[in-house]
């Protein structure tokens, strides 16, 4: 059963999740731009990426508050939000370790393979988190809502990946590393939530 | 699928949260069912019917 609304923050701490998601996205875009201009790159970007990751804390808190206000914060949802936060931090940590080891130790062979695989490990737990949510969520409508949002995220990954792949094949677009599927999927998941909320508002709810 | 959930709830002077608490679902679920956005599963439909002491087809209507 969903938890009742309580202590929905006001002012700075009570901002909408979209604000913190946008702040996180803008920070990452600024880092990418700085890397493109040669101001940052490799391990030098890590402190900035770590700082940008801090936006995920208020984002998670704002998401919890918003879901509570909408009468949609179940215990399973709270666990899902917490696990996603933990593994997002894990992703940044693994990425940082891998890049640091590569830049300072210049590994070869098995160690190089190991650190190349390391940033992918948290992805296993992202998928596990989503699977656990579907299993643990007792509220069938919330489960339907989250599953629909995840499918929208998957659709965006498939469409964007296929489109960009062909653009690359025909030589009209630059190469983009395959690990971009993670941020694209995360954006799709967020868009999916917005689509579901918009559909609810059209039927005179929320 | 149409339903009489809002009317039945109003007759008992229950808020959406009251009904949600009794059904052990989220308020958003009650909202979604009431507005016809979401059709409940058979087990939940039975729980709703039992709560109002009615048959399912007296609460949920075709069309």
Interface residues (C-beta under 8 A of the other chain):
Chain A: X1 X2 X4 X70 X71 X72 X73 X74 X138 X139 X140 X141 X142 X144 X145 X199 X200 X203 X204 X205 X206
Chain B: X16 X17 X20 X21 X24 X25 X26 X27 X28 X29 X31 X32 X33 X35 X36 X37 X38 X40 X41 X44
